[in-house]
Each structure stands twice: as structure tokens, then as C-alpha cells.
Amino acid sequence: MDLNTITAVERPTSRKALPAWREGDAFLAGGTWLFSEPQDRLTRLIDLSTLGWQPLRASDSGLEIAATCTIAQLENAALPALGPVKPLIEQCCNAFLASFKIKNVATVGGNIVMSLPAGPMISLACALDGELEIWGPNGGERRMRVADFVTGDHRNALRPGEIVRAIHLPITALTRRTAFRQFSLQAHGVPARCSSARVTRAARSRSP
């Protein structure tokens, strides 16, 4: 959908180049929801894809997922650190029931920030004790558990001008056995997608 109220699109290449936040701004990651319906209150987009964040980075402490990492990049990741939880990641990515075109554009951070009930990346990150790295508009940073971040339907703890930079999954969570549950009246379609996304979870010590 054309957003006919947009008068400017900023494409920063570093944090220092991020423009000062103002009323009418929106951060653009994948844009699969942003361009799906009218956004009459918006006048400027700030494209985060030009910041060049590495999609996935494994270390001894766990896994860092950039907010701009696409669903396809996460689903197809071949990292040794993901061994035990790789099936859960794939199941959550498939809970979107989305085409390859959507998966190659939609982002992990975007799904969490959208804070919708049917948010498979929210379920995944919560199950694996995910923590968000949040950049403030004045150069500050803070961390917050994904489980505390989403406060309601389409509501979260982001403050004006803040950006979700990354999702951090601790190494202890990546070594757990996991369980995936789907409760739905339909096997396919939107009702199936919504139900499966809500109940995706990982068992900390044993399968329930």
C-alpha cells in the first residue's frame, strides 16, 4: 500500500546518523505490516535496514539476533549453538504460515515490536528467556526481558524514539529440550496461525 502522507525517508548508516525523533516518525524494518494498511499519522520513515546489523551472532554467552534479522535468515541459520532449539525455531518461523516473500522481508524485531497476540517471535523469545537490547534516542541503552516487554494487544514498553537493537538468547536456554503445542479448530489459515503462535513455548527442564 502507498503511504501518501510520507514526505521523507531517512536511511542512516550508523547510530550517530539516526535523525532526532519527532512526532509522525516510524522506524521501518521489514514493513510487512506498516505497508499493509493506511498510516495517516505518519510523515517520515527511518529505515533501519541500512544500519548493516549482522543478522545472527553466536558467542559463548548465547545468541544475538539483530532486530532486522529476517524470519528466513533465522529459520535457515546453520549455527552449532542452535542445535537443541533448532526445531523449535523452525516451528515458530512456520507458525506465520507466510509465503517465502514475506519471510524474506518480515523481521524478528518487527514481530516482537508489533506486540500482536499472534506473535510467534514473541513466543519463541519468551520461551528462550530472551532479553531485548533497546537503544534510546539520546545515546542511552537499556535491557528488558521479552516477557515483560509486551504489555497487551499491540502495546509494549517502548518509549518514543526508542529502537529495539537486538534480541539476546542466553546459552543456557539454547541447550534445553523444547516442546511445541498447537491448539486450533482449523489445520490451515489464519485461525490456525494465530492459535499456534500463542502457545509456542519451550520446556525448561522436561517436556510437559
ChimeraX commands (.cxc) that place a marker at each C-alpha (Angstrom):
marker #1 position 0.00,0.00,0.00 radius 0.5
marker #1 position 1.20,3.51,-0.80 radius 0.5
marker #1 position 1.65,5.68,2.29 radius 0.5
marker #1 position 0.68,9.01,0.79 radius 0.5
marker #1 position 1.36,11.05,3.94 radius 0.5
marker #1 position 5.08,10.22,3.97 radius 0.5
marker #1 position 7.19,13.21,2.94 radius 0.5
marker #1 position 10.66,11.88,3.80 radius 0.5
marker #1 position 12.55,8.59,4.16 radius 0.5
marker #1 position 15.80,8.59,6.13 radius 0.5
marker #1 position 18.40,5.85,5.55 radius 0.5
marker #1 position 21.05,6.18,8.29 radius 0.5
marker #1 position 24.17,4.04,8.06 radius 0.5
marker #1 position 25.28,4.38,11.70 radius 0.5
marker #1 position 23.80,5.12,15.10 radius 0.5
marker #1 position 25.22,8.64,15.02 radius 0.5
marker #1 position 23.40,9.25,11.75 radius 0.5
marker #1 position 19.99,8.39,13.21 radius 0.5
marker #1 position 17.83,11.51,12.94 radius 0.5
marker #1 position 16.28,13.09,16.03 radius 0.5
marker #1 position 12.89,11.57,16.74 radius 0.5
marker #1 position 9.84,13.71,16.07 radius 0.5
marker #1 position 6.09,13.25,16.04 radius 0.5
marker #1 position 4.98,11.44,12.88 radius 0.5
marker #1 position 8.09,9.23,12.64 radius 0.5
marker #1 position 8.11,5.46,12.28 radius 0.5
marker #1 position 11.04,3.08,12.23 radius 0.5
marker #1 position 10.99,0.82,9.19 radius 0.5
marker #1 position 12.32,-2.73,9.50 radius 0.5
marker #1 position 10.60,-5.19,7.16 radius 0.5
marker #1 position 7.47,-3.10,6.73 radius 0.5
marker #1 position 5.17,-6.05,6.08 radius 0.5
marker #1 position 2.59,-4.63,8.47 radius 0.5
marker #1 position 3.47,-0.96,8.03 radius 0.5
marker #1 position 2.62,-1.05,4.34 radius 0.5
marker #1 position -0.44,-3.26,4.80 radius 0.5
marker #1 position -2.85,-0.52,5.86 radius 0.5
marker #1 position -3.14,3.31,5.91 radius 0.5
marker #1 position -0.79,5.14,8.30 radius 0.5
marker #1 position -2.33,8.61,8.19 radius 0.5
marker #1 position -0.47,9.89,11.24 radius 0.5
marker #1 position 3.00,9.21,9.77 radius 0.5
marker #1 position 5.08,11.73,7.83 radius 0.5
marker #1 position 8.58,10.21,7.90 radius 0.5
marker #1 position 10.11,6.73,7.81 radius 0.5
marker #1 position 13.51,5.88,9.29 radius 0.5
marker #1 position 14.87,2.80,7.56 radius 0.5
marker #1 position 16.78,0.53,9.95 radius 0.5
marker #1 position 17.91,-1.91,7.26 radius 0.5
marker #1 position 20.67,0.48,6.15 radius 0.5
marker #1 position 22.41,0.24,9.54 radius 0.5
marker #1 position 24.00,-3.02,8.42 radius 0.5
marker #1 position 23.47,-5.07,11.58 radius 0.5
marker #1 position 24.76,-8.66,11.44 radius 0.5
marker #1 position 21.62,-10.83,11.47 radius 0.5
marker #1 position 22.88,-13.53,13.84 radius 0.5
marker #1 position 25.92,-13.68,16.08 radius 0.5
marker #1 position 26.74,-16.64,18.33 radius 0.5
marker #1 position 29.12,-16.47,21.28 radius 0.5
marker #1 position 29.95,-18.37,24.46 radius 0.5
marker #1 position 27.21,-16.43,26.24 radius 0.5
marker #1 position 24.45,-17.22,23.74 radius 0.5
marker #1 position 22.92,-15.87,20.54 radius 0.5
marker #1 position 22.33,-12.30,19.46 radius 0.5
marker #1 position 19.56,-11.82,16.90 radius 0.5
marker #1 position 19.53,-8.41,15.25 radius 0.5
marker #1 position 16.13,-6.75,15.23 radius 0.5
marker #1 position 16.45,-6.53,11.44 radius 0.5
marker #1 position 17.16,-10.27,11.05 radius 0.5
marker #1 position 14.52,-11.66,8.70 radius 0.5
marker #1 position 12.37,-14.66,9.50 radius 0.5
marker #1 position 14.04,-16.52,6.62 radius 0.5
marker #1 position 17.54,-15.79,7.95 radius 0.5
marker #1 position 16.59,-17.12,11.38 radius 0.5
marker #1 position 14.80,-20.17,10.01 radius 0.5
marker #1 position 17.71,-21.12,7.74 radius 0.5
marker #1 position 20.50,-20.35,10.20 radius 0.5
marker #1 position 23.12,-23.10,10.41 radius 0.5
marker #1 position 24.79,-22.36,13.75 radius 0.5
marker #1 position 26.07,-25.10,16.09 radius 0.5
marker #1 position 24.73,-23.14,19.08 radius 0.5
marker #1 position 21.17,-23.68,17.83 radius 0.5
marker #1 position 21.37,-27.48,17.89 radius 0.5
marker #1 position 18.74,-28.42,20.53 radius 0.5
marker #1 position 16.39,-25.49,19.82 radius 0.5
marker #1 position 16.65,-25.54,16.02 radius 0.5
marker #1 position 13.37,-27.50,15.62 radius 0.5
marker #1 position 11.53,-25.01,17.85 radius 0.5
marker #1 position 12.91,-22.08,15.84 radius 0.5
marker #1 position 11.74,-23.67,12.60 radius 0.5
marker #1 position 8.30,-24.40,14.04 radius 0.5
marker #1 position 7.90,-20.82,15.23 radius 0.5
marker #1 position 9.02,-19.44,11.87 radius 0.5
marker #1 position 6.49,-21.68,10.13 radius 0.5
marker #1 position 3.75,-20.56,12.53 radius 0.5
marker #1 position 3.49,-17.40,10.41 radius 0.5
marker #1 position 2.05,-19.57,7.61 radius 0.5
marker #1 position 3.66,-16.95,5.35 radius 0.5
marker #1 position 4.99,-17.14,1.82 radius 0.5
marker #1 position 8.72,-17.05,1.12 radius 0.5
marker #1 position 8.30,-13.43,0.02 radius 0.5
marker #1 position 7.04,-12.41,3.45 radius 0.5
marker #1 position 9.67,-14.47,5.29 radius 0.5
marker #1 position 12.42,-12.76,3.32 radius 0.5
marker #1 position 11.20,-9.31,4.38 radius 0.5
marker #1 position 9.49,-9.61,7.78 radius 0.5
marker #1 position 11.89,-9.25,10.72 radius 0.5
marker #1 position 12.23,-10.83,14.15 radius 0.5
marker #1 position 12.35,-7.45,15.87 radius 0.5
marker #1 position 9.39,-6.18,13.90 radius 0.5
marker #1 position 7.21,-9.09,15.01 radius 0.5
marker #1 position 8.10,-8.50,18.65 radius 0.5
marker #1 position 7.58,-4.74,18.47 radius 0.5
marker #1 position 4.21,-5.22,16.78 radius 0.5
marker #1 position 3.16,-6.98,20.00 radius 0.5
marker #1 position 0.20,-8.78,18.46 radius 0.5
marker #1 position -1.43,-11.81,20.13 radius 0.5
marker #1 position -0.35,-13.99,17.20 radius 0.5
marker #1 position 3.37,-13.20,17.52 radius 0.5
marker #1 position 5.45,-16.37,17.03 radius 0.5
marker #1 position 8.72,-14.50,17.59 radius 0.5
marker #1 position 7.34,-13.24,20.91 radius 0.5
marker #1 position 6.53,-16.82,21.92 radius 0.5
marker #1 position 9.96,-18.03,20.83 radius 0.5
marker #1 position 11.88,-15.27,22.58 radius 0.5
marker #1 position 9.89,-15.61,25.80 radius 0.5
marker #1 position 10.32,-19.38,25.85 radius 0.5
marker #1 position 14.09,-19.00,25.49 radius 0.5
marker #1 position 14.42,-16.28,28.15 radius 0.5
marker #1 position 15.08,-13.62,25.54 radius 0.5
marker #1 position 16.21,-10.14,26.52 radius 0.5
marker #1 position 15.90,-7.05,24.36 radius 0.5
marker #1 position 18.67,-4.53,23.83 radius 0.5
marker #1 position 16.92,-1.19,23.42 radius 0.5
marker #1 position 18.57,1.98,22.10 radius 0.5
marker #1 position 17.36,5.31,23.43 radius 0.5
marker #1 position 17.09,8.48,21.29 radius 0.5
marker #1 position 19.83,10.24,23.30 radius 0.5
marker #1 position 22.51,7.57,23.04 radius 0.5
marker #1 position 21.44,5.51,26.05 radius 0.5
marker #1 position 20.70,1.81,26.21 radius 0.5
marker #1 position 18.62,-0.45,28.39 radius 0.5
marker #1 position 17.77,-4.14,28.61 radius 0.5
marker #1 position 14.40,-5.73,29.16 radius 0.5
marker #1 position 13.03,-9.26,29.22 radius 0.5
marker #1 position 10.79,-10.00,26.25 radius 0.5
marker #1 position 8.29,-11.47,28.73 radius 0.5
marker #1 position 7.98,-8.03,30.34 radius 0.5
marker #1 position 8.13,-6.03,27.11 radius 0.5
marker #1 position 4.72,-6.90,25.64 radius 0.5
marker #1 position 2.02,-5.35,27.81 radius 0.5
marker #1 position -1.09,-6.02,25.73 radius 0.5
marker #1 position -2.58,-6.32,22.26 radius 0.5
marker #1 position -0.41,-4.06,20.10 radius 0.5
marker #1 position 1.08,-2.49,23.25 radius 0.5
marker #1 position 4.60,-2.67,24.65 radius 0.5
marker #1 position 7.13,-0.87,26.83 radius 0.5
marker #1 position 8.91,1.07,24.06 radius 0.5
marker #1 position 9.23,4.80,24.74 radius 0.5
marker #1 position 9.05,7.45,21.98 radius 0.5
marker #1 position 12.19,7.37,19.85 radius 0.5
marker #1 position 13.47,4.05,21.19 radius 0.5
marker #1 position 14.66,1.24,18.91 radius 0.5
marker #1 position 14.94,-2.47,19.58 radius 0.5
marker #1 position 18.51,-3.20,18.52 radius 0.5
marker #1 position 18.74,-6.93,19.23 radius 0.5
marker #1 position 17.30,-9.94,20.98 radius 0.5
marker #1 position 19.72,-11.85,23.23 radius 0.5
marker #1 position 19.13,-15.54,23.98 radius 0.5
marker #1 position 21.29,-16.98,26.81 radius 0.5
marker #1 position 23.34,-20.10,26.18 radius 0.5
marker #1 position 21.52,-21.90,28.99 radius 0.5
marker #1 position 18.24,-21.57,27.10 radius 0.5
marker #1 position 19.76,-22.86,23.85 radius 0.5
marker #1 position 20.62,-26.20,25.44 radius 0.5
marker #1 position 17.15,-27.06,26.77 radius 0.5
marker #1 position 14.70,-29.57,25.43 radius 0.5
marker #1 position 11.71,-27.88,23.89 radius 0.5
marker #1 position 8.03,-28.53,23.28 radius 0.5
marker #1 position 5.71,-27.06,20.66 radius 0.5
marker #1 position 1.95,-27.03,21.09 radius 0.5
marker #1 position -0.79,-26.06,18.66 radius 0.5
marker #1 position -4.44,-25.72,19.61 radius 0.5
marker #1 position -6.69,-24.82,16.74 radius 0.5
marker #1 position -10.10,-25.57,15.29 radius 0.5
marker #1 position -8.57,-25.45,11.82 radius 0.5
marker #1 position -5.45,-27.04,10.40 radius 0.5
marker #1 position -4.75,-24.21,7.95 radius 0.5
marker #1 position -5.40,-20.50,7.51 radius 0.5
marker #1 position -5.39,-17.52,9.83 radius 0.5
marker #1 position -7.14,-19.25,12.78 radius 0.5
marker #1 position -4.50,-21.99,12.76 radius 0.5
marker #1 position -1.69,-19.48,12.54 radius 0.5
marker #1 position -2.97,-17.40,15.44 radius 0.5
marker #1 position -3.56,-20.35,17.74 radius 0.5
marker #1 position -0.19,-21.99,17.12 radius 0.5
marker #1 position 1.68,-18.75,17.62 radius 0.5
marker #1 position 0.13,-18.11,21.01 radius 0.5
marker #1 position 1.06,-21.42,22.56 radius 0.5
marker #1 position 4.58,-21.92,21.21 radius 0.5
marker #1 position 6.87,-22.49,24.16 radius 0.5
marker #1 position 9.96,-24.31,25.41 radius 0.5
marker #1 position 10.16,-26.58,28.43 radius 0.5
marker #1 position 12.94,-25.55,30.77 radius 0.5
marker #1 position 13.84,-28.98,32.06 radius 0.5
marker #1 position 11.43,-31.54,30.65 radius 0.5
marker #1 position 8.57,-31.75,28.21 radius 0.5
marker #1 position 5.19,-31.07,29.89 radius 0.5
marker link #1:1,2 radius 0.2
marker link #1:2,3 radius 0.2
marker link #1:3,4 radius 0.2
marker link #1:4,5 radius 0.2
marker link #1:5,6 radius 0.2
marker link #1:6,7 radius 0.2
marker link #1:7,8 radius 0.2
marker link #1:8,9 radius 0.2
marker link #1:9,10 radius 0.2
marker link #1:10,11 radius 0.2
marker link #1:11,12 radius 0.2
marker link #1:12,13 radius 0.2
marker link #1:13,14 radius 0.2
marker link #1:14,15 radius 0.2
marker link #1:15,16 radius 0.2
marker link #1:16,17 radius 0.2
marker link #1:17,18 radius 0.2
marker link #1:18,19 radius 0.2
marker link #1:19,20 radius 0.2
marker link #1:20,21 radius 0.2
marker link #1:21,22 radius 0.2
marker link #1:22,23 radius 0.2
marker link #1:23,24 radius 0.2
marker link #1:24,25 radius 0.2
marker link #1:25,26 radius 0.2
marker link #1:26,27 radius 0.2
marker link #1:27,28 radius 0.2
marker link #1:28,29 radius 0.2
marker link #1:29,30 radius 0.2
marker link #1:30,31 radius 0.2
marker link #1:31,32 radius 0.2
marker link #1:32,33 radius 0.2
marker link #1:33,34 radius 0.2
marker link #1:34,35 radius 0.2
marker link #1:35,36 radius 0.2
marker link #1:36,37 radius 0.2
marker link #1:37,38 radius 0.2
marker link #1:38,39 radius 0.2
marker link #1:39,40 radius 0.2
marker link #1:40,41 radius 0.2
marker link #1:41,42 radius 0.2
marker link #1:42,43 radius 0.2
marker link #1:43,44 radius 0.2
marker link #1:44,45 radius 0.2
marker link #1:45,46 radius 0.2
marker link #1:46,47 radius 0.2
marker link #1:47,48 radius 0.2
marker link #1:48,49 radius 0.2
marker link #1:49,50 radius 0.2
marker link #1:50,51 radius 0.2
marker link #1:51,52 radius 0.2
marker link #1:52,53 radius 0.2
marker link #1:53,54 radius 0.2
marker link #1:54,55 radius 0.2
marker link #1:55,56 radius 0.2
marker link #1:56,57 radius 0.2
marker link #1:57,58 radius 0.2
marker link #1:58,59 radius 0.2
marker link #1:59,60 radius 0.2
marker link #1:60,61 radius 0.2
marker link #1:61,62 radius 0.2
marker link #1:62,63 radius 0.2
marker link #1:63,64 radius 0.2
marker link #1:64,65 radius 0.2
marker link #1:65,66 radius 0.2
marker link #1:66,67 radius 0.2
marker link #1:67,68 radius 0.2
marker link #1:68,69 radius 0.2
marker link #1:69,70 radius 0.2
marker link #1:70,71 radius 0.2
marker link #1:71,72 radius 0.2
marker link #1:72,73 radius 0.2
marker link #1:73,74 radius 0.2
marker link #1:74,75 radius 0.2
marker link #1:75,76 radius 0.2
marker link #1:76,77 radius 0.2
marker link #1:77,78 radius 0.2
marker link #1:78,79 radius 0.2
marker link #1:79,80 radius 0.2
marker link #1:80,81 radius 0.2
marker link #1:81,82 radius 0.2
marker link #1:82,83 radius 0.2
marker link #1:83,84 radius 0.2
marker link #1:84,85 radius 0.2
marker link #1:85,86 radius 0.2
marker link #1:86,87 radius 0.2
marker link #1:87,88 radius 0.2
marker link #1:88,89 radius 0.2
marker link #1:89,90 radius 0.2
marker link #1:90,91 radius 0.2
marker link #1:91,92 radius 0.2
marker link #1:92,93 radius 0.2
marker link #1:93,94 radius 0.2
marker link #1:94,95 radius 0.2
marker link #1:95,96 radius 0.2
marker link #1:96,97 radius 0.2
marker link #1:97,98 radius 0.2
marker link #1:98,99 radius 0.2
marker link #1:99,100 radius 0.2
marker link #1:100,101 radius 0.2
marker link #1:101,102 radius 0.2
marker link #1:102,103 radius 0.2
marker link #1:103,104 radius 0.2
marker link #1:104,105 radius 0.2
marker link #1:105,106 radius 0.2
marker link #1:106,107 radius 0.2
marker link #1:107,108 radius 0.2
marker link #1:108,109 radius 0.2
marker link #1:109,110 radius 0.2
marker link #1:110,111 radius 0.2
marker link #1:111,112 radius 0.2
marker link #1:112,113 radius 0.2
marker link #1:113,114 radius 0.2
marker link #1:114,115 radius 0.2
marker link #1:115,116 radius 0.2
marker link #1:116,117 radius 0.2
marker link #1:117,118 radius 0.2
marker link #1:118,119 radius 0.2
marker link #1:119,120 radius 0.2
marker link #1:120,121 radius 0.2
marker link #1:121,122 radius 0.2
marker link #1:122,123 radius 0.2
marker link #1:123,124 radius 0.2
marker link #1:124,125 radius 0.2
marker link #1:125,126 radius 0.2
marker link #1:126,127 radius 0.2
marker link #1:127,128 radius 0.2
marker link #1:128,129 radius 0.2
marker link #1:129,130 radius 0.2
marker link #1:130,131 radius 0.2
marker link #1:131,132 radius 0.2
marker link #1:132,133 radius 0.2
marker link #1:133,134 radius 0.2
marker link #1:134,135 radius 0.2
marker link #1:135,136 radius 0.2
marker link #1:136,137 radius 0.2
marker link #1:137,138 radius 0.2
marker link #1:138,139 radius 0.2
marker link #1:139,140 radius 0.2
marker link #1:140,141 radius 0.2
marker link #1:141,142 radius 0.2
marker link #1:142,143 radius 0.2
marker link #1:143,144 radius 0.2
marker link #1:144,145 radius 0.2
marker link #1:145,146 radius 0.2
marker link #1:146,147 radius 0.2
marker link #1:147,148 radius 0.2
marker link #1:148,149 radius 0.2
marker link #1:149,150 radius 0.2
marker link #1:150,151 radius 0.2
marker link #1:151,152 radius 0.2
marker link #1:152,153 radius 0.2
marker link #1:153,154 radius 0.2
marker link #1:154,155 radius 0.2
marker link #1:155,156 radius 0.2
marker link #1:156,157 radius 0.2
marker link #1:157,158 radius 0.2
marker link #1:158,159 radius 0.2
marker link #1:159,160 radius 0.2
marker link #1:160,161 radius 0.2
marker link #1:161,162 radius 0.2
marker link #1:162,163 radius 0.2
marker link #1:163,164 radius 0.2
marker link #1:164,165 radius 0.2
marker link #1:165,166 radius 0.2
marker link #1:166,167 radius 0.2
marker link #1:167,168 radius 0.2
marker link #1:168,169 radius 0.2
marker link #1:169,170 radius 0.2
marker link #1:170,171 radius 0.2
marker link #1:171,172 radius 0.2
marker link #1:172,173 radius 0.2
marker link #1:173,174 radius 0.2
marker link #1:174,175 radius 0.2
marker link #1:175,176 radius 0.2
marker link #1:176,177 radius 0.2
marker link #1:177,178 radius 0.2
marker link #1:178,179 radius 0.2
marker link #1:179,180 radius 0.2
marker link #1:180,181 radius 0.2
marker link #1:181,182 radius 0.2
marker link #1:182,183 radius 0.2
marker link #1:183,184 radius 0.2
marker link #1:184,185 radius 0.2
marker link #1:185,186 radius 0.2
marker link #1:186,187 radius 0.2
marker link #1:187,188 radius 0.2
marker link #1:188,189 radius 0.2
marker link #1:189,190 radius 0.2
marker link #1:190,191 radius 0.2
marker link #1:191,192 radius 0.2
marker link #1:192,193 radius 0.2
marker link #1:193,194 radius 0.2
marker link #1:194,195 radius 0.2
marker link #1:195,196 radius 0.2
marker link #1:196,197 radius 0.2
marker link #1:197,198 radius 0.2
marker link #1:198,199 radius 0.2
marker link #1:199,200 radius 0.2
marker link #1:200,201 radius 0.2
marker link #1:201,202 radius 0.2
marker link #1:202,203 radius 0.2
marker link #1:203,204 radius 0.2
marker link #1:204,205 radius 0.2
marker link #1:205,206 radius 0.2
marker link #1:206,207 radius 0.2
marker link #1:207,208 radius 0.2
view
